[in-house]
């Protein structure tokens, strides 16, 4: 079989590779503490599950509009208008099976071969993978530990050229847990306006914040018309397996996204969309309780990591990831990842899973219980002492 050359440009998510290896060790009788996979360890709230069951019983098992059912698009428009303080028409909303299609569709619709796309590094690996796949040129902006894993506001404008077509942001960010501040967003917005570039703002962790309020670049002057807001239900409502996300974008682009949906997925499952309506309009207690639990876990894991020789860790401001610097161990990130899994039974991810600038770091997902986190920290400390 001869595959298309473009397949060589497609990357993957190391989290799933490490998960497979961890499961293999568990099958051999090893006890593994999972700090590698990025999904809430909570169940989907019962009222959301019940809404899906009722939708199935009411016969919502058929095709829907490629852009989503009108009822959900209207609810999403209201939610985004309220939380981002911008005007949103339901026709600007496109519902997709998971949020990743919004990333892919944005690149397919906007970027031609040779166009430049600016994105964070360390950052979610699928950005770079998809940029390569469509034939665009990846231009990483480094997230500096000394800047709390935010942009260097003096450096960022130098990355923008006449070929810049798209800027991808993620705040709160995976893997660092950093949050871009108002001043950061103002610099990026000015660059986007001057370059006539679009911005894909990945706000999937917007509700998982530990201090302050979420700020979207779309709310800045002149940016609503050049921003694609990516969000969804996976993280906020513990609905990773439901596969449902959405994008909010200019009308013209929403029409093209719907066309891409027709050519790929046809539509998002009808009953899950009714569950999405319930998620956004129903009780939010479960979200608040989950974020409160994550805050306690964050405090526990950061405190513990900072007691391990060779480790230092800044408290993340959002999401549910710790990103400690492990340069003091004298080992490279991948070596530490492998040692911790093989010797300590703790599954983590090397910082390089998120780009070259992740060297010297590890990502630990604290979507696990406090007792398990503390046990993992004890194992890590013991393993590091033997290096």
VOBA-1610 file (N, C-alpha, C; in pm, whole numbers, padded with zeros to 5 digits, always signed):
BEGIN
Unk+00085-00120+00000Unk+00000+00000+00000Unk+00088+00124+00000Unk+00056+00218-00086Unk+00131+00343-00092Unk+00042+00455-00038Unk+00081+00509+00077Unk+00003+00615+00140Unk+00037+00750+00079Unk-00055+00841+00089Unk-00030+00978+00045Unk+00080+01040+00131Unk+00162+01120+00069Unk+00277+01180+00139Unk+00232+01264+00258Unk+00111+01321+00251Unk+00065+01407+00358Unk+00053+01332+00491Unk+00037+01200+00485Unk+00024+01124+00609Unk+00151+01129+00693Unk+00265+01150+00628Unk+00390+01161+00701Unk+00397+01290+00783Unk+00309+01384+00749Unk+00311+01513+00818Unk+00217+01514+00938Unk+00142+01407+00956Unk+00041+01404+01062Unk+00101+01346+01190Unk+00086+01419+01299Unk+00138+01374+01427Unk+00034+01301+01508Unk+00053+01298+01641Unk-00040+01227+01728Unk-00041+01292+01865Unk-00114+01235+01958Unk-00112+01278+02098Unk-00041+01172+02179Unk+00072+01209+02238Unk+00150+01114+02316Unk+00072+01062+02436Unk-00023+01142+02485Unk-00100+01100+02602Unk-00165+00964+02579Unk-00216+00943+02458Unk-00283+00817+02431Unk-00181+00703+02416Unk-00062+00733+02366Unk+00042+00631+02356Unk+00087+00586+02495Unk+00106+00683+02585Unk+00147+00649+02722Unk+00034+00574+02792Unk-00089+00614+02766Unk-00203+00544+02826Unk-00205+00397+02785Unk-00178+00371+02657Unk-00175+00232+02608Unk-00066+00153+02681Unk+00052+00213+02693Unk+00162+00146+02763Unk+00128+00122+02910Unk+00063+00220+02973Unk+00024+00205+03114Unk-00077+00093+03130Unk-00171+00082+03036Unk-00271-00025+03041Unk-00205-00162+03024Unk-00104-00168+02940Unk-00031-00294+02922Unk+00035-00337+03053Unk+00094-00241+03125Unk+00157-00273+03253Unk+00052-00318+03355Unk-00064-00254+03353Unk-00172-00294+03443Unk-00218-00436+03413Unk-00220-00471+03285Unk-00260-00606+03245Unk-00160-00710+03296Unk-00037-00665+03321Unk+00067-00753+03374Unk+00064-00758+03527Unk-00031-00685+03587Unk-00043-00687+03732Unk+00015-00567+03803Unk+00071-00470+03727Unk+00128-00350+03790Unk+00016-00254+03829Unk+00037-00185+03940Unk-00056-00079+03982Unk-00001+00054+03930Unk-00077+00119+03843Unk-00033+00243+03781Unk-00123+00358+03826Unk-00062+00469+03863Unk-00137+00591+03894Unk-00134+00677+03768Unk-00251+00709+03718Unk-00262+00779+03590Unk-00265+00930+03610Unk-00155+00995+03567Unk-00148+01141+03565Unk-00116+01188+03423Unk-00146+01105+03325Unk-00109+01136+03187Unk-00225+01186+03102Unk-00345+01134+03124Unk-00454+01163+03033Unk-00528+01289+03077Unk-00567+01369+02982Unk-00628+01499+03012Unk-00779+01496+03007Unk-00841+01428+03100Unk-00986+01431+03107Unk-01031+01428+03252Unk-01139+01501+03284Unk-01190+01498+03422Unk-01226+01356+03465Unk-01197+01324+03589Unk-01228+01191+03642Unk-01365+01189+03708Unk-01448+01287+03676Unk-01584+01294+03729Unk-01681+01236+03628Unk-01797+01192+03674Unk-01902+01147+03584Unk-01978+01266+03528Unk-02033+01250+03410Unk-02122+01352+03355Unk-02238+01372+03452Unk-02273+01497+03486Unk-02384+01521+03580Unk-02512+01448+03538Unk-02584+01389+03634Unk-02702+01306+03602Unk-02809+01377+03520Unk-02830+01507+03544Unk-02938+01575+03471Unk-02905+01587+03323Unk-02776+01589+03289Unk-02735+01593+03148Unk-02756+01455+03085Unk-02718+01351+03157Unk-02739+01214+03108Unk-02888+01190+03085Unk-02970+01236+03180Unk-03114+01216+03168Unk-03171+01287+03046Unk-03119+01404+03016Unk-03165+01478+02898Unk-03136+01401+02770Unk-03021+01335+02766Unk-02986+01254+02648Unk-03079+01134+02636Unk-03106+01068+02748Unk-03195+00952+02747Unk-03334+00992+02698Unk-03382+01105+02749Unk-03515+01151+02707Unk-03516+01187+02559Unk-03406+01244+02510Unk-03398+01278+02367Unk-03402+01152+02282Unk-03335+01048+02325Unk-03338+00921+02252Unk-03481+00865+02249Unk-03547+00872+02363Unk-03683+00819+02369Unk-03781+00903+02286Unk-03749+01031+02268Unk-03834+01115+02186Unk-03803+01101+02037Unk-03707+01016+02005Unk-03679+00988+01864Unk-03572+01073+01801Unk-03490+01138+01881Unk-03382+01219+01823Unk-03263+01128+01790Unk-03283+01047+01688Unk-03182+00949+01646Unk-03154+00962+01496Unk-03188+01076+01438Unk-03174+01094+01294Unk-03076+01208+01263Unk-03055+01232+01134Unk-02968+01341+01092Unk-03020+01475+01145Unk-02927+01567+01166Unk-02963+01705+01198Unk-02896+01796+01095Unk-02920+01924+01106Unk-02849+02021+01023Unk-02699+02004+01046Unk-02616+02013+00942Unk-02471+01998+00960Unk-02412+02094+01063Unk-02470+02211+01077Unk-02417+02310+01172Unk-02474+02292+01312Unk-02569+02200+01330Unk-02627+02176+01461Unk-02774+02211+01466Unk-02842+02158+01567Unk-02985+02187+01579Unk-03003+02334+01619Unk-03106+02400+01570Unk-03126+02543+01600Unk-03132+02572+01749Unk-03194+02481+01825Unk-03210+02504+01969Unk-03074+02516+02040Unk-02980+02426+02006Unk-02849+02431+02070Unk-02769+02550+02019Unk-02777+02580+01891Unk-02703+02695+01838Unk-02749+02824+01906Unk-02878+02834+01934Unk-02929+02952+02001Unk-02879+02961+02145Unk-02876+02847+02215Unk-02829+02846+02353Unk-02680+02878+02360Unk-02601+02821+02268Unk-02458+02851+02264Unk-02436+02999+02236Unk-02512+03054+02142Unk-02499+03197+02110Unk-02525+03283+02233Unk-02627+03250+02309Unk-02658+03324+02431Unk-02546+03312+02533Unk-02496+03189+02550Unk-02388+03164+02647Unk-02262+03241+02611Unk-02221+03234+02486Unk-02099+03302+02443Unk-02116+03454+02448Unk-02232+03503+02409Unk-02258+03647+02416Unk-02248+03697+02560Unk-02301+03618+02652Unk-02299+03658+02793Unk-02159+03652+02853Unk-02087+03543+02828Unk-01957+03522+02893Unk-01844+03598+02825Unk-01856+03625+02696Unk-01750+03699+02626Unk-01787+03845+02601Unk-01909+03879+02635Unk-01957+04018+02621Unk-01947+04068+02477Unk-01993+03985+02385Unk-01998+04022+02245Unk-02134+03982+02188Unk-02171+04041+02076Unk-02295+04004+02010Unk-02272+03876+01930Unk-02361+03778+01945Unk-02347+03651+01873Unk-02483+03613+01814Unk-02483+03587+01684Unk-02600+03537+01613Unk-02591+03383+01610Unk-02700+03312+01635Unk-02694+03165+01628Unk-02637+03112+01496Unk-02651+03189+01388Unk-02596+03146+01260Unk-02444+03148+01257Unk-02382+03208+01359Unk-02236+03209+01370Unk-02184+03085+01444Unk-02274+03002+01492Unk-02238+02885+01573Unk-02240+02758+01487Unk-02134+02679+01501Unk-02127+02549+01434Unk-02098+02443+01540Unk-02187+02344+01551Unk-02171+02235+01648Unk-02096+02121+01578Unk-01997+02066+01646Unk-01914+01960+01587Unk-01898+01843+01684Unk-01866+01723+01632Unk-01843+01607+01720Unk-01705+01618+01786Unk-01702+01685+01900Unk-01577+01720+01965Unk-01530+01855+01917Unk-01432+01912+01986Unk-01384+02045+01949Unk-01273+02041+01843Unk-01205+01928+01829Unk-01094+01921+01733Unk-01135+01956+01591Unk-01256+01918+01544Unk-01292+01958+01409Unk-01285+02109+01385Unk-01311+02188+01488Unk-01301+02334+01471Unk-01157+02374+01440Unk-01060+02309+01507Unk-00918+02334+01477Unk-00889+02299+01331Unk-00926+02178+01294Unk-00894+02126+01162Unk-00965+02208+01054Unk-01094+02233+01073Unk-01172+02306+00974Unk-01120+02449+00958Unk-01077+02511+01067Unk-01023+02647+01059Unk-00900+02650+00968Unk-00813+02553+00987Unk-00691+02547+00905Unk-00724+02514+00760Unk-00816+02420+00739Unk-00853+02383+00603Unk-00918+02499+00529Unk-01001+02575+00600Unk-01075+02682+00536Unk-00991+02808+00512Unk-00891+02830+00596Unk-00819+02957+00592Unk-00678+02950+00534Unk-00612+02835+00544Unk-00468+02830+00514Unk-00436+02750+00388Unk-00354+02810+00304Unk-00302+02742+00188Unk-00156+02705+00213Unk-00101+02624+00124Unk+00040+02585+00140Unk+00128+02709+00141Unk+00218+02712+00238Unk+00310+02824+00250Unk+00263+02934+00343Unk+00132+02938+00375Unk+00084+03036+00473Unk+00141+03002+00610Unk+00161+03103+00693Unk+00220+03084+00824Unk+00113+03086+00933Unk+00129+02995+01027Unk+00036+02986+01141Unk+00117+02994+01269Unk+00083+03091+01353Unk+00152+03111+01480Unk+00075+03037+01589Unk+00146+02964+01675Unk+00082+02882+01778Unk+00176+02870+01897Unk+00123+02829+02011Unk+00203+02820+02134Unk+00287+02694+02139Unk+00404+02707+02201Unk+00495+02594+02221Unk+00569+02618+02352Unk+00556+02530+02454Unk+00479+02406+02452Unk+00329+02434+02439Unk+00263+02346+02364Unk+00121+02364+02340Unk+00056+02233+02300Unk-00075+02236+02284Unk-00149+02117+02246Unk-00093+02065+02114Unk-00047+01940+02109Unk+00029+01891+01992Unk-00050+01886+01862Unk-00182+01881+01869Unk-00261+01870+01748Unk-00254+01998+01665Unk-00227+02113+01729Unk-00212+02236+01650Unk-00101+02217+01545Unk+00017+02182+01593Unk+00131+02168+01502Unk+00107+02057+01401Unk+00048+01947+01446Unk+00020+01835+01356Unk-00069+01878+01241Unk-00176+01949+01271Unk-00270+01990+01168Unk-00214+02098+01077Unk-00131+02186+01134Unk-00065+02289+01052Unk+00020+02222+00945Unk+00100+02125+00987Unk+00183+02050+00891Unk+00096+01980+00788Unk-00012+01919+00834Unk-00095+01837+00746Unk-00155+01918+00630Unk-00198+02040+00658Unk-00258+02122+00552Unk-00153+02191+00466Unk-00025+02172+00499Unk+00081+02230+00418Unk+00120+02371+00456Unk+00070+02421+00568Unk+00108+02554+00615Unk+00241+02546+00691Unk+00294+02661+00725Unk+00424+02669+00793Unk+00401+02700+00941Unk+00442+02610+01031Unk+00424+02636+01175Unk+00526+02736+01227Unk+00477+02836+01300Unk+00563+02938+01361Unk+00532+02941+01510Unk+00613+02874+01592Unk+00581+02866+01734Unk+00618+02993+01811Unk+00532+03031+01906Unk+00575+03133+02002Unk+00598+03063+02135Unk+00712+03091+02193Unk+00753+03020+02313Unk+00681+03074+02436Unk+00635+02983+02519Unk+00579+03019+02648Unk+00691+03004+02751Unk+00729+03116+02808Unk+00847+03120+02894Unk+00810+03099+03041Unk+00883+03008+03106Unk+00859+02984+03248Unk+00874+03113+03328Unk+00974+03195+03295Unk+00996+03319+03368Unk+00886+03423+03345Unk+00804+03401+03243Unk+00688+03487+03217Unk+00558+03417+03257Unk+00568+03322+03351Unk+00453+03244+03396Unk+00388+03169+03280Unk+00472+03123+03187Unk+00428+03049+03069Unk+00328+03130+02986Unk+00353+03261+02978Unk+00276+03348+02889Unk+00370+03398+02779Unk+00318+03476+02690Unk+00401+03524+02578Unk+00503+03627+02626Unk+00608+03641+02550Unk+00700+03754+02564Unk+00642+03864+02475Unk+00587+03968+02537Unk+00515+04069+02460Unk+00604+04148+02366Unk+00734+04151+02391Unk+00826+04218+02300Unk+00863+04128+02184Unk+00871+03998+02209Unk+00910+03903+02106Unk+00797+03872+02009Unk+00674+03864+02058Unk+00563+03815+01976Unk+00547+03889+01843Unk+00548+04023+01840Unk+00528+04092+01712Unk+00630+04055+01605Unk+00750+04012+01646Unk+00854+03978+01549Unk+00822+03850+01473Unk+00727+03771+01524Unk+00689+03646+01458Unk+00589+03668+01345Unk+00526+03783+01345Unk+00421+03813+01248Unk+00482+03866+01119Unk+00441+03807+01006Unk+00492+03848+00875Unk+00373+03867+00780Unk+00398+03916+00658Unk+00289+03927+00561Unk+00224+03793+00526Unk+00291+03682+00558Unk+00236+03550+00528Unk+00157+03491+00645Unk+00151+03562+00757Unk+00075+03514+00872Unk-00074+03512+00838Unk-00133+03395+00847Unk-00274+03379+00811Unk-00360+03353+00933Unk-00303+03285+01034Unk-00381+03245+01151Unk-00291+03245+01273Unk-00348+03289+01386Unk-00281+03284+01516Unk-00368+03196+01606Unk-00307+03091+01665Unk-00380+03000+01752Unk-00343+03027+01897Unk-00444+03054+01978Unk-00424+03077+02121Unk-00496+02968+02200Unk-00447+02944+02321Unk-00512+02849+02412Unk-00496+02903+02553Unk-00606+02951+02611Unk-00600+03010+02745Unk-00733+02987+02815Unk-00730+02922+02934Unk-00618+02855+03000Unk-00554+02749+02909Unk-00424+02726+02932Unk-00346+02651+02835Unk-00311+02511+02879Unk-00312+02422+02782Unk-00261+02286+02797Unk-00128+02283+02721Unk-00015+02254+02787Unk+00001+02179+02913Unk+00035+02262+03037Unk+00055+02394+03024Unk+00117+02469+03133Unk+00019+02517+03239Unk-00110+02525+03205Unk-00207+02581+03298Unk-00201+02732+03307Unk-00129+02796+03215Unk-00115+02941+03218Unk-00239+03009+03159Unk-00254+03136+03192Unk-00367+03216+03144Unk-00313+03347+03088Unk-00348+03379+02964Unk-00305+03504+02904Unk-00379+03620+02970Unk-00307+03727+03003Unk-00369+03842+03067Unk-00416+03941+02962Unk-00485+04045+03005Unk-00540+04146+02916Unk-00430+04209+02830Unk-00316+04240+02890Unk-00207+04303+02816Unk-00152+04209+02708Unk-00142+04080+02738Unk-00098+03983+02638Unk-00193+03984+02519Unk-00323+03976+02548Unk-00423+03969+02443Unk-00424+04097+02359Unk-00399+04211+02421Unk-00396+04336+02346Unk-00282+04338+02244Unk-00167+04285+02284Unk-00053+04277+02191Unk-00087+04185+02074Unk-00143+04068+02105Unk-00177+03972+02001Unk-00284+04029+01908Unk-00384+04096+01966Unk-00492+04154+01885Unk-00438+04258+01789Unk-00350+04344+01837Unk-00292+04446+01750Unk-00215+04383+01634Unk-00141+04277+01664Unk-00067+04206+01560Unk-00161+04145+01457Unk-00270+04084+01505Unk-00366+04021+01414Unk-00432+04124+01324Unk-00469+04237+01380Unk-00535+04343+01301Unk-00440+04397+01195Unk-00316+04425+01235Unk-00219+04481+01140Unk-00185+04382+01029Unk-00185+04252+01060Unk-00149+04150+00961Unk-00270+04099+00883Unk-00391+04148+00918Unk-00515+04099+00858Unk-00527+03947+00876Unk-00485+03901+00994Unk-00488+03758+01025Unk-00608+03724+01112Unk-00651+03599+01104Unk-00756+03549+01191Unk-00693+03490+01317Unk-00774+03478+01422Unk-00730+03418+01548Unk-00823+03301+01581Unk-00765+03186+01607Unk-00839+03072+01661Unk-00812+03068+01810Unk-00913+03101+01889Unk-00898+03109+02034Unk-00958+02986+02098Unk-00871+02894+02139Unk-00913+02769+02201Unk-00941+02798+02348Unk-01071+02801+02382Unk-01114+02837+02517Unk-01184+02720+02586Unk-01138+02598+02555Unk-01203+02478+02606Unk-01195+02469+02759Unk-01095+02536+02821Unk-01081+02533+02967Unk-01130+02663+03032Unk-01213+02739+02961Unk-01251+02872+03009Unk-01322+02870+03144Unk-01390+02761+03177Unk-01462+02754+03305Unk-01374+02698+03417Unk-01257+02647+03383Unk-01171+02588+03486Unk-01061+02688+03518Unk-01099+02788+03596Unk-01010+02897+03638Unk-01007+02901+03790Unk-00892+02937+03847Unk-00880+02938+03992Unk-00883+03080+04050Unk-00859+03179+03967Unk-00864+03318+04011Unk-00912+03405+03896Unk-00991+03507+03928Unk-01033+03602+03826Unk-01137+03546+03730Unk-01161+03620+03620Unk-01257+03580+03520Unk-01187+03555+03387Unk-01247+03469+03308Unk-01193+03440+03176Unk-01204+03562+03086Unk-01099+03590+03010Unk-01099+03700+02914Unk-01072+03643+02775Unk-01163+03668+02684Unk-01148+03620+02546Unk-01098+03733+02458Unk-01007+03702+02367Unk-00956+03802+02274Unk-01069+03854+02185Unk-01175+03776+02169Unk-01288+03820+02087Unk-01356+03944+02143Unk-01339+03969+02273Unk-01405+04082+02338Unk-01329+04213+02318Unk-01208+04207+02262Unk-01130+04327+02240Unk-01179+04400+02114Unk-01164+04532+02109Unk-01211+04608+01993Unk-01153+04556+01862Unk-01240+04535+01765Unk-01198+04492+01633Unk-01170+04345+01620Unk-01191+04266+01726Unk-01152+04125+01722Unk-01268+04028+01705Unk-01389+04068+01735Unk-01502+03975+01721Unk-01514+03926+01578Unk-01485+04014+01482Unk-01500+03978+01341Unk-01382+03901+01284Unk-01276+03884+01364Unk-01162+03807+01314Unk-01121+03697+01411Unk-01214+03655+01498Unk-01185+03550+01596Unk-01279+03430+01578Unk-01220+03312+01588Unk-01296+03187+01595Unk-01283+03138+01739Unk-01393+03138+01812Unk-01391+03087+01949Unk-01418+02938+01945Unk-01328+02861+02002Unk-01345+02715+02013Unk-01377+02683+02157Unk-01484+02609+02178Unk-01521+02567+02314Unk-01599+02436+02302Unk-01642+02383+02413Unk-01714+02256+02409Unk-01756+02211+02546Unk-01793+02085+02556Unk-01853+02030+02676Unk-01762+01930+02749Unk-01656+01885+02683Unk-01574+01776+02736Unk-01516+01804+02873Unk-01452+01920+02888Unk-01381+01948+03013Unk-01475+02003+03120Unk-01556+02100+03083Unk-01642+02167+03181Unk-01745+02074+03242Unk-01803+01987+03159Unk-01912+01902+03205Unk-01874+01754+03209Unk-01743+01724+03206Unk-01696+01585+03211Unk-01765+01500+03105Unk-01763+01549+02980Unk-01833+01482+02870Unk-01736+01445+02758Unk-01615+01402+02794Unk-01515+01372+02691Unk-01563+01267+02592Unk-01632+01165+02640Unk-01677+01058+02552Unk-01800+01091+02470Unk-01864+01201+02500Unk-01983+01241+02426Unk-01948+01300+02290Unk-01826+01351+02276Unk-01777+01411+02153Unk-01868+01522+02103Unk-01858+01637+02169Unk-01936+01751+02125Unk-01865+01881+02160Unk-01840+01960+02057Unk-01780+02091+02075Unk-01849+02191+01985Unk-01797+02313+01983Unk-01856+02413+01895Unk-01756+02524+01864Unk-01784+02593+01755Unk-01709+02711+01718Unk-01804+02826+01697Unk-01758+02946+01732Unk-01833+03070+01707Unk-01744+03158+01622Unk-01792+03204+01509Unk-01706+03269+01410Unk-01787+03361+01321Unk-01721+03439+01236Unk-01795+03523+01141Unk-01887+03440+01052Unk-01998+03501+01009Unk-02100+03430+00931Unk-02041+03358+00809Unk-01956+03427+00736Unk-01902+03370+00613Unk-01824+03243+00640Unk-01747+03244+00748Unk-01668+03126+00782Unk-01757+03014+00835Unk-01862+03049+00909Unk-01954+02948+00961Unk-02018+02869+00846Unk-02047+02936+00737Unk-02103+02868+00620Unk-02005+02766+00564Unk-01877+02803+00562Unk-01774+02712+00510Unk-01752+02595+00606Unk-01758+02621+00736Unk-01744+02514+00835Unk-01858+02413+00820Unk-01980+02463+00796Unk-02094+02374+00777Unk-02072+02287+00654Unk-02011+02344+00552Unk-01983+02269+00430Unk-01880+02158+00458Unk-01781+02189+00541Unk-01682+02088+00579Unk-01747+01978+00663Unk-01844+02015+00747Unk-01917+01914+00823Unk-01992+01820+00728Unk-02057+01875+00625Unk-02128+01793+00528Unk-02034+01692+00465Unk-01912+01734+00436Unk-01816+01649+00366Unk-01739+01555+00458Unk-01757+01566+00588Unk-01680+01481+00679Unk-01771+01400+00772Unk-01842+01468+00860Unk-01920+01399+00963Unk-02070+01400+00938Unk-02117+01473+00839Unk-02259+01495+00813Unk-02321+01582+00921Unk-02315+01537+01046Unk-02372+01616+01155Unk-02322+01558+01288Unk-02351+01630+01394Unk-02324+01583+01529Unk-02448+01508+01579Unk-02427+01401+01656Unk-02538+01318+01702Unk-02646+01401+01769Unk-02771+01377+01727Unk-02884+01459+01771Unk-02904+01456+01922Unk-02903+01337+01982Unk-02935+01327+02125Unk-02830+01394+02211Unk-02705+01393+02166Unk-02601+01461+02245Unk-02622+01612+02244Unk-02677+01663+02136Unk-02700+01807+02129Unk-02807+01851+02230Unk-02908+01767+02250Unk-03007+01799+02352Unk-02946+01792+02492Unk-02851+01701+02509Unk-02778+01698+02636Unk-02698+01825+02654Unk-02643+01878+02544Unk-02568+02003+02549Unk-02654+02120+02592Unk-02777+02123+02546Unk-02870+02228+02588Unk-02890+02223+02739Unk-02911+02103+02790Unk-02930+02087+02935Unk-02804+02126+03012Unk-02687+02093+02955Unk-02560+02128+03021Unk-02550+02279+03040Unk-02581+02354+02936Unk-02564+02499+02942Unk-02675+02570+03018Unk-02796+02516+03014Unk-02909+02585+03075Unk-02949+02529+03212Unk-02901+02409+03245Unk-02938+02345+03371Unk-02849+02389+03486Unk-02860+02324+03600Unk-02780+02357+03719Unk-02630+02350+03689Unk-02556+02443+03747Unk-02412+02449+03727Unk-02335+02406+03852Unk-02406+02351+03950Unk-02341+02312+04075Unk-02226+02215+04053Unk-02246+02118+03964Unk-02143+02016+03942Unk-02015+02078+03888Unk-02028+02180+03805Unk-01909+02248+03751Unk-01834+02317+03863Unk-01906+02389+03947Unk-01843+02459+04057Unk-01775+02363+04153Unk-01841+02250+04180Unk-01782+02151+04270Unk-01656+02089+04209Unk-01658+02065+04077Unk-01543+02007+04010Unk-01424+02102+04015Unk-01449+02230+03987Unk-01340+02328+03990Unk-01283+02341+04131Unk-01370+02337+04231Unk-01323+02343+04370Unk-01235+02223+04403Unk-01273+02106+04353Unk-01193+01985+04375Unk-01058+01998+04304Unk-01060+02051+04181Unk-00935+02069+04107Unk-00843+02167+04179Unk-00901+02269+04241Unk-00818+02366+04313Unk-00743+02297+04428Unk-00814+02211+04502Unk-00749+02138+04612Unk-00640+02046+04558Unk-00667+01981+04447Unk-00568+01891+04388Unk-00448+01969+04337Unk-00475+02084+04276Unk-00364+02168+04229Unk-00272+02204+04344Unk-00330+02250+04454Unk-00249+02290+04568Unk-00168+02172+04621Unk-00229+02053+04625Unk-00159+01935+04676Unk-00043+01895+04585Unk-00066+01896+04453Unk+00038+01848+04363Unk+00152+01948+04351Unk+00121+02078+04351Unk+00227+02179+04342Unk+00312+02177+04467Unk+00248+02169+04582Unk+00324+02164+04707Unk+00415+02041+04709Unk+00361+01926+04668Unk+00441+01804+04669Unk+00554+01806+04569Unk+00528+01855+04449Unk+00633+01859+04346Unk+00750+01947+04389Unk+00720+02054+04460Unk+00826+02146+04502Unk+00910+02092+04617Unk+00876+01975+04671Unk+00959+01910+04773Unk+01051+01803+04713Unk+01034+01777+04582Unk+01113+01672+04517Unk+01244+01732+04464Unk+01359+01679+04503Unk+01486+01732+04453Unk+01491+01731+04300Unk+01533+01844+04244Unk+01544+01854+04099Unk+01418+01903+04031Unk+01309+01917+04107Unk+01181+01964+04053Unk+01153+02106+04105Unk+01087+02185+04022Unk+01025+02310+04068Unk+00900+02333+03985Unk+00794+02382+04050Unk+00665+02391+03983Unk+00592+02519+04019Unk+00548+02592+03918Unk+00464+02711+03938Unk+00318+02668+03949Unk+00241+02733+04032Unk+00098+02698+04041Unk+00024+02734+03911Unk-00041+02639+03847Unk-00120+02671+03728Unk-00239+02758+03764Unk-00278+02846+03672Unk-00390+02937+03697Unk-00523+02882+03646Unk-00514+02779+03561Unk-00636+02722+03506Unk-00610+02582+03454Unk-00713+02520+03394Unk-00707+02381+03345Unk-00678+02287+03461Unk-00623+02167+03435Unk-00592+02075+03544Unk-00460+02002+03518Unk-00358+02085+03485Unk-00225+02030+03457Unk-00118+02105+03536Unk-00026+02029+03592Unk+00095+02087+03651Unk+00208+02065+03550Unk+00299+02162+03540Unk+00406+02156+03440Unk+00540+02189+03507Unk+00588+02094+03590Unk+00711+02122+03664Unk+00836+02120+03577Unk+00930+02205+03613Unk+01064+02203+03555Unk+01143+02093+03624Unk+01200+01999+03544Unk+01272+01886+03604Unk+01419+01884+03559Unk+01469+02000+03517Unk+01607+02007+03470Unk+01707+01969+03579Unk+01667+01993+03705Unk+01756+01962+03817Unk+01785+01815+03834Unk+01709+01729+03766Unk+01736+01586+03775Unk+01855+01545+03689Unk+01891+01631+03594Unk+02000+01598+03503Unk+01959+01510+03388Unk+01831+01475+03380Unk+01780+01389+03272Unk+01691+01468+03178Unk+01675+01417+03059Unk+01583+01478+02964Unk+01439+01436+02996Unk+01346+01512+02945Unk+01205+01491+02981Unk+01157+01349+02952Unk+01189+01299+02833Unk+01143+01165+02795Unk+01202+01058+02887Unk+01328+01077+02930Unk+01391+00982+03021Unk+01317+00978+03154Unk+01280+01096+03205Unk+01208+01101+03333Unk+01070+01038+03318Unk+01001+01067+03208Unk+00871+01006+03182Unk+00881+00854+03187Unk+00981+00799+03118Unk+00995+00654+03109Unk+01032+00592+03243Unk+01118+00659+03318Unk+01160+00608+03450Unk+01041+00605+03545Unk+00964+00712+03545Unk+00851+00719+03637Unk+00746+00613+03607Unk+00725+00583+03479Unk+00627+00480+03445Unk+00682+00341+03479Unk+00804+00315+03437Unk+00860+00181+03454Unk+00896+00149+03599Unk+00954+00246+03669Unk+01005+00220+03804Unk+00907+00260+03915Unk+00833+00370+03893Unk+00745+00419+03999Unk+00599+00385+03977Unk+00565+00342+03856Unk+00425+00313+03828Unk+00340+00438+03824Unk+00400+00548+03777Unk+00328+00675+03765Unk+00334+00718+03619Unk+00219+00733+03555Unk+00214+00771+03414Unk+00207+00923+03403Unk+00310+00981+03340Unk+00317+01125+03317Unk+00353+01147+03170Unk+00365+01271+03129Unk+00403+01301+02991Unk+00526+01392+02988Unk+00620+01359+02902Unk+00736+01445+02880Unk+00690+01578+02822Unk+00756+01686+02864Unk+00722+01817+02810Unk+00737+01825+02660Unk+00826+01743+02604Unk+00848+01744+02459Unk+00730+01685+02383Unk+00635+01622+02453Unk+00512+01579+02388Unk+00432+01699+02339Unk+00469+01817+02388Unk+00396+01939+02356Unk+00483+02039+02279Unk+00592+01988+02220Unk+00679+02072+02140Unk+00819+02079+02195Unk+00910+02126+02110Unk+01052+02128+02145Unk+01081+02213+02269Unk+01003+02320+02289Unk+01028+02407+02404Unk+00977+02346+02534Unk+00922+02227+02526Unk+00880+02155+02647Unk+00992+02074+02708Unk+01109+02072+02644Unk+01223+02000+02702Unk+01256+02058+02839Unk+01282+01968+02935Unk+01311+02011+03071Unk+01189+02018+03160Unk+01073+01974+03107Unk+00949+01980+03185Unk+00873+01847+03174Unk+00782+01826+03267Unk+00686+01716+03263Unk+00546+01774+03271Unk+00448+01703+03213Unk+00309+01741+03238Unk+00243+01633+03321Unk+00180+01677+03430Unk+00105+01586+03515Unk-00039+01635+03521Unk-00132+01550+03483Unk-00273+01583+03494Unk-00319+01548+03635Unk-00373+01648+03705Unk-00423+01618+03839Unk-00573+01592+03839Unk-00619+01531+03730Unk-00756+01480+03725Unk-00759+01343+03790Unk-00723+01340+03915Unk-00719+01219+03995Unk-00742+01259+04140Unk-00768+01165+04226Unk-00800+01198+04365Unk-00677+01247+04440Unk-00700+01324+04547Unk-00589+01373+04629Unk-00508+01258+04688Unk-00572+01151+04742Unk-00491+01038+04792Unk-00403+00977+04683Unk-00455+00960+04562Unk-00374+00905+04454Unk-00262+01000+04415Unk-00290+01129+04415Unk-00187+01228+04383Unk-00075+01222+04486Unk-00110+01215+04613Unk-00008+01210+04719Unk+00074+01081+04710Unk+00008+00972+04678Unk+00081+00846+04661Unk+00176+00855+04541Unk+00129+00917+04433Unk+00213+00934+04314Unk+00335+01020+04347Unk+00316+01125+04426Unk+00427+01213+04463Unk+00531+01137+04545Unk+00485+01051+04635Unk+00579+00970+04715Unk+00659+00877+04624Unk+00592+00817+04528Unk+00662+00728+04435Unk+00762+00805+04350Unk+00721+00923+04303Unk+00811+01004+04220Unk+00935+01044+04300Unk+00913+01088+04424Unk+01026+01130+04507Unk+01123+01014+04529Unk+01069+00896+04554Unk+01155+00778+04575Unk+01231+00744+04448Unk+01163+00747+04333Unk+01230+00714+04206Unk+01338+00815+04174Unk+01311+00943+04198Unk+01409+01048+04167Unk+01531+01036+04258Unk+01511+00992+04380Unk+01624+00978+04473Unk+01723+00872+04428Unk+01678+00781+04339Unk+01765+00675+04292Unk+01833+00707+04158Unk+01800+00823+04101Unk+01859+00860+03972Unk+02008+00891+03985
//
